[in-house]
Amino acid sequence: MANSVLKLNHLQKRFGSKVVLSDVDFEIQPGTIVGYIGPNGAGKSTTVKIILGLLEPDGGSVELFGQPVSSRDGSYKKHIGYVPEGADVFNALTAREYLQLVGQLYGMTSVLAGERAEKLCAIVGLSDALDRRIVSYSKGMRQLVLIIASLIHNPDVLFWDEPLNGLDANAVLLVEEILRELRDRGKTIFYSSHIMDVVQKLSDRIILLNGGTVVADGPFSELAHEDDASLQELFNDLTGYAEHGEKAHEFVDVLMGGGTDAENETD
Ligand SMILES: Nc1ncnc2c1ncn2[C@@H]1O[C@H](COP(=O)(O)OP(=O)(O)OP(=O)(O)O)[C@@H](O)[C@H]1O
């Protein structure tokens, strides 16, 4: 088996008294697309921030490219691309300026980064917007710029936190294909998403985080039980969330039949 790109050893993290990660343990081989999923607040972004050295764990350890976080020098950064969740891009810059800046931070020349930015933006349909300030972009256009920014230096490993947010159906298909192509050329992709049908068809391996630990890990074909026709069903089963209908009913009951203060005041 090839050397692992990423290894998490019994990772633990709490914020105050709240334990977010109690024991997270997995290892990822190169050339794999890994979908990292879990309910809201499960700790997916926290895991990625710890991997990238942006947060300190309370226990356990992370090895990226075989090196523990503590002993890394900055050189590993050239080999990773990160799309943070809901990141704000520099509104005052144009996409060309922003991508040139990011490319330079990764050690590219401004000319090379500019040329690559122009070509990549053209492919994803952003040519007309390239020299417009990002403040004028739609949500999906900003997300595409963030995706390109994470790739511009041709990294080996991608950490994408909800990269599909705001993308239209065509853009999602394009990004899926780009990820497959990157994987086929040996890159490793670790991404989180709440879009279960995409995760189901795109991921070579799915890691489901719940209650601070990994509760499922493998290709969908191996994880699916007979009753779970889809990843959505598997997710619902494993996260113990079966009463959507009852909860929705209760919710609307409170709105419509609860005799709220506001209703009482207008009566
Ligand atoms: N800096 C922080 N200080 C205190 N609590 C935090 C901090 N960062 C995250 N948390 C808490 O840790 C938990 C995990 O958050 P995290 O963002 O990692 O979840 P997630 O799985 O990425 O969720 P989502 O799917 O909603 O994006 C949440 O309860 C969150 O409130």
Ligand as a Chemical Component Dictionary entry (heavy atoms), coordinates in Angstrom:
data_LIG
# 
_chem_comp.id                   LIG 
_chem_comp.type                 NON-POLYMER 
_chem_comp.pdbx_formal_charge   0 
_chem_comp.three_letter_code    LIG 
# 
loop_
_chem_comp_atom.comp_id 
_chem_comp_atom.atom_id 
_chem_comp_atom.alt_atom_id 
_chem_comp_atom.type_symbol 
_chem_comp_atom.charge 
_chem_comp_atom.model_Cartn_x 
_chem_comp_atom.model_Cartn_y 
_chem_comp_atom.model_Cartn_z 
_chem_comp_atom.pdbx_ordinal 
LIG N1  N1  N 0 -13.773 28.501 17.887 1  
LIG C1  C1  C 0 -14.781 27.818 18.460 2  
LIG N2  N2  N 0 -15.163 28.086 19.724 3  
LIG C2  C2  C 0 -16.157 27.386 20.322 4  
LIG N3  N3  N 0 -16.848 26.405 19.724 5  
LIG C3  C3  C 0 -16.513 26.103 18.454 6  
LIG C4  C4  C 0 -15.470 26.790 17.758 7  
LIG N4  N4  N 0 -15.363 26.271 16.520 8  
LIG C5  C5  C 0 -16.301 25.305 16.437 9  
LIG N5  N5  N 0 -16.979 25.202 17.603 10 
LIG C6  C6  C 0 -18.068 24.250 17.898 11 
LIG O1  O1  O 0 -17.594 22.970 17.556 12 
LIG C7  C7  C 0 -18.662 22.192 16.995 13 
LIG C8  C8  C 0 -18.204 21.664 15.650 14 
LIG O2  O2  O 0 -18.139 22.737 14.729 15 
LIG P1  P1  P 0 -17.680 22.491 13.230 16 
LIG O3  O3  O 0 -17.745 23.813 12.538 17 
LIG O4  O4  O 0 -16.409 21.763 13.202 18 
LIG O5  O5  O 0 -18.841 21.531 12.709 19 
LIG P2  P2  P 0 -19.174 21.021 11.240 20 
LIG O6  O6  O 0 -19.284 19.546 11.307 21 
LIG O7  O7  O 0 -18.201 21.593 10.264 22 
LIG O8  O8  O 0 -20.619 21.649 11.059 23 
LIG P3  P3  P 0 -21.437 22.187 9.753  24 
LIG O9  O9  O 0 -21.841 20.985 8.982  25 
LIG O10 O10 O 0 -22.612 22.855 10.375 26 
LIG O11 O11 O 0 -20.542 23.121 8.993  27 
LIG C9  C9  C 0 -19.883 23.098 16.959 28 
LIG O12 O12 O 0 -20.654 22.826 18.107 29 
LIG C10 C10 C 0 -19.295 24.493 17.042 30 
LIG O13 O13 O 0 -20.166 25.382 17.666 31 
# 
loop_
_chem_comp_bond.comp_id 
_chem_comp_bond.atom_id_1 
_chem_comp_bond.atom_id_2 
_chem_comp_bond.value_order 
_chem_comp_bond.pdbx_ordinal 
LIG N1  C1  SING 1  
LIG C1  N2  SING 2  
LIG C1  C4  DOUB 3  
LIG N2  C2  DOUB 4  
LIG C2  N3  SING 5  
LIG N3  C3  DOUB 6  
LIG C3  C4  SING 7  
LIG C3  N5  SING 8  
LIG C4  N4  SING 9  
LIG N4  C5  DOUB 10 
LIG C5  N5  SING 11 
LIG N5  C6  SING 12 
LIG C6  O1  SING 13 
LIG C6  C10 SING 14 
LIG O1  C7  SING 15 
LIG C7  C8  SING 16 
LIG C7  C9  SING 17 
LIG C8  O2  SING 18 
LIG O2  P1  SING 19 
LIG P1  O3  DOUB 20 
LIG P1  O4  SING 21 
LIG P1  O5  SING 22 
LIG O5  P2  SING 23 
LIG P2  O6  DOUB 24 
LIG P2  O7  SING 25 
LIG P2  O8  SING 26 
LIG O8  P3  SING 27 
LIG P3  O9  DOUB 28 
LIG P3  O10 SING 29 
LIG P3  O11 SING 30 
LIG C9  O12 SING 31 
LIG C9  C10 SING 32 
LIG C10 O13 SING 33 
# 
